[in-house]
Amino acid sequence: MPVLTDIAQLAVCPAEGAQGDLGLIAKAALVWESGAVLWVGSAAALPAAYAEWPRESAGGRLVMPGLIDCHTHLAFGGWRADEFEQKLLGRSYLEIARQGGGIASTVKATRAASEDELHSRARSSLDAMLRLGVTTVECKSGYGLNVEDELKQLRVYRRLAEEGPQRIVPTCLGAHIVPPECKENRKSYLRLLTDELIPQVADESLARFFDVFVEDTAFSREEARTILHVAATHGLRAKLHADQLTDTGGGVLAAELDAASADHLECINANSIRAMAKAGIVAVSLPLATLYLNQEPLPARALIDAGVPVAVATDFNPGSAPSYDLHLALWLACTRQRMTPAEALKGATAYAARALLRDDIGSLEPGNKADFVVVDAPSVNHWLYHFHPETVVRTVISGETAWKRARIP
Amino acid sequence: MPVLTDIAQLAVCPAEGAQGDLGLIAKAALVWESGAVLWVGSAAALPAAYAEWPRESAGGRLVMPGLIDCHTHLAFGGWRADEFEQKLLGRSYLEIARQGGGIASTVKATRAASEDELHSRARSSLDAMLRLGVTTVECKSGYGLNVEDELKQLRVYRRLAEEGPQRIVPTCLGAHIVPPECKENRKSYLRLLTDELIPQVADESLARFFDVFVEDTAFSREEARTILHVAATHGLRAKLHADQLTDTGGGVLAAELDAASADHLECINANSIRAMAKAGIVAVSLPLATLYLNQEPLPARALIDAGVPVAVATDFNPGSAPSYDLHLALWLACTRQRMTPAEALKGATAYAARALLRDDIGSLEPGNKADFVVVDAPSVNHWLYHFHPETVVRTVISGETAWKRARIP
């Protein structure tokens, strides 16, 4: 039952309120007990009841909710570093695919990897993410693309969830692409998804969401409807990779299917923006992917102005976003998506929690989990302005210090 | 006299050769003695003479020359975090300046700061840069803008150079802007530069270069000629901030003045590119600044194709580039300037050394200083592809380990 004081600025990040509303408190104090926030406010107003509780100092730093990365493909086999150079030299995706690269190469490497191998790689990424202040991670499958290997990826996530310290939210992305061996017979793959994979994932409670990549090169709107209706009957809520490379009306589809979020949205149209605003669906922006792909980012300001909550995530994967650095993604949300630091932070806390249908994290309102980060900066504005790689000094999950920087700058 | 082995890939970064020529050696060994490189090559070809020398392991990692940040404004007073938010909200530079922001506010804060205060802030940035593998830093004055405060900034750099471990290359940027108090009488400021500041800087050997910001809002080409001719007679070689916001023919001017480098160049024209290629002048690209300023980067590919050596630096300063993260700048040189990882690395090693007229650093050719970095990646391509903040595990300057990561990932 400690009291954290000497907080220069505390960002509550209330679940409700506008994109830029962080509920900032200067010279704040934070009280927690049994892993949950008990009280938060100005240190001068600390209730007498907590006056004698043990105190810890934040050292005059910024405190904010633990960061939530609400879109990653955490566990995969292999890397694709040489493709990065190829793309910079102007080689097209098709050329690269013809040489055996692209997503199919990751599917091959992921199928070839054992559960232990996938786990060990993902474990090391998660540990590094903890040092970046990331306390909750959404993790997608989608590189197995058959029942056995999709379940293998999801079991890696279950193991990571059991180990802790981070909270893991698993999503089945069986509908990432049609795997090479089913190219001539799409229907057989759709049947595999609806008749085998979805029921088994639900049976073993291996995922909270089912995600479909809606795109010419992946799945049609009609196929997404079919798959996600079956997923819904098995208790798996919809997520969509939508409007990434072309406008497929993904925002409207997300509203129709009551998706927890629609992700990417670089090519979203005005109709889809209105539909998402009306339905209150979170838009998950992925600024690392747009930069790696040399693509214009989604119209973040238009979305925010229309009242759509915009989350920010890494999209960590070996092709279009080979970085798990959520701090960097937030900085790019400012510099490339023209979001203010406050708007960006809300996108990796309260709104990211909403994209995961979690109302107990992402905000330091009393009753929520005591997941928080101590950052060596005087304010949120300063944190995302003076970018450097050693800003987080302590990461706390359920009130327990999960990591602390040895040498504080 | 150690031998470093277990090097997965060693990037020699030869001083000569094309932008993408790193002289890569797989399974390499590196031998040094008395602070200088003695031998480098394939481990299998290690000469018998070194066979009994003490060995160290690079752990199957990448080894490359210590990084050189050839354009920074390292020592300054104050920060301008709130301007960052203002700019993201669309406020113009003029509006911000009218509210007391912009460069004038940094001049005010730098003049108000004591030498000790400036030193302590710069010291802490340098320490952090060491953990990013940066072994040489060019440092500009330019926030004093009177004799006393320009010398104060340059004396901070002298102190940092004496302390080590990094090599410091000081540049006087007295011609950054005309200071507010001389707005009505530019000529008095030009006289201050040519008759007082330049002679005193030369007398005390406080700088190697003199830099002029050529732009409508700063100094004209003609003024730059006058200033830099005087600087040359005092042994200070020219550098230029050129073609950043408008095309002022800065590349042609740099060639005419035999500048060591022309920096920024976002608006460079074809004529200037030809002139720089012919004169062999280094173009210093500053990808952090273009992103913070929401500006198109310089035409790196056109420069490289024309044969201009392109360096990459941070431009670290509190306004347009509040980050000293050279690793991030190199990643942006790839993703935003479409340079390959090899081209980017050459820009922060051999070509950055050339921009500082140093032929003893920036490359691991025998005879050069043994400044090198051990990086937790299997190759240069992989290092700038899988971006994360803990890649450097050891920084060595003159053969001595200046920093080592405690927990190796």
Interface residues (C-beta under 8 A of the other chain):
Chain A: W79 R80 A81 D82 F84 E85 L88 L89 G90 S124 A128 R131 L132 L291 Y292 N294 P322 S323 Y324 D325 H327 L328 C334 T335 R336 R338 M339 T340 P341 A342 S379 N381 H382 L384 Y385 H386 F387 H388 P389 E390 A406 P409
Chain B: W79 R80 A81 D82 F84 E85 L88 L89 G90 S124 A128 R131 L132 L291 Y292 N294 P322 S323 Y324 D325 H327 L328 C334 T335 R336 R338 M339 T340 P341 A342 S379 N381 H382 L384 Y385 H386 F387 H388 P389 E390 A406 P409
